[in-house]
């Protein structure tokens, strides 16, 4: 018998597309266009899992979760938030209310199916063993289970600091005693060559880690970390993280995978710098920043030309000339220091 999924989503197109995706994956899907209707459908049909948007009319996702949790017939149904709200405080609010998981839009099909299967599998395992699900979704036997749990731990237990635009978070040669999490703002990690030319090694947005070094030796940082807009961070001692990983092997493996993916991104950036044309490197860098940075209501991203040049690995003057060419070709719009992509497809295929 197929598992029953209740999808609560006020966006008609997204609701229909997600429902179709779930039906193709052999789920029985019930839909509701707002939170109030969603609560009614949940109590009527008692689904195996609820997937719910946060921002909705009449009753938002938080209200849906609280209402279902107060009812003995629905309080144990796995609950997954599906939302475009990616601010850490919004995600934390949902998890603190008792949500089992969250996915942010746009999401991959595999992410959605994987989240559902994971929650259903946990319910099945606990049911077979006669246990109730009384643990936090990110905690297991007193330990942190996954990267989201680690982020929550750093957010709750770490020291918080505010860094204004241009402020150094750490410098090359400082002892690497800390691991950091971006709460708000943007951080760049970067190196300087012997001529003082900057190479940006990473751009870190809210909910990103940075500052990882060897866990066994107290080696110095080999790069700088600087706030490129007003930024709030949280940090924990590296040795505390080491103890957490020693006690949580699954988390350690997930962190290794995360760092390996970051390493692949850095290798790709280095290959672009080494072998790509000036135009290709510039286009690749614009697209990279476009993914990382918050856009204004016009779709603009605000980024210093020197930071673009630092990531692309070229002189600022060369980058500015290339940007001017892209503007003439209708690929981008430039207003003061803001850039807006006009033709993402052509920009992506520049050689």
Secondary structure, DSSP 8 states (H G I E B T S, - for coil): ---EEEEE-S-HHHHHHHHHHHHHTT-EEEEESSHHHHHHHHHHH--SEEEE-SS-SSS-HHHHHHHHHHSTTTTTSEEEEEES---HHHHHHHHHHT-SEEEESS--HHHHHHHHHHHHHHHHHHHHHT----S-TTEETTEE-SHHHHHHHHHHHSEEEEE-TT-EEE-TTSB--EEEEEEES-EEEEEE-TT--EEEEEEE-TT-EE----SSS--B-SSEEEESSSEEEEEEEHHHHHHHHHH-HHHHHHHHHHHHHHHHHHHHHHHHHHHS-HHHHHHHHHHHHHHHS---TTS-EE--HHHHHHHHTS-HHHHHHHHHHHHHTTSEEEETTEEEES-HHHHHT--
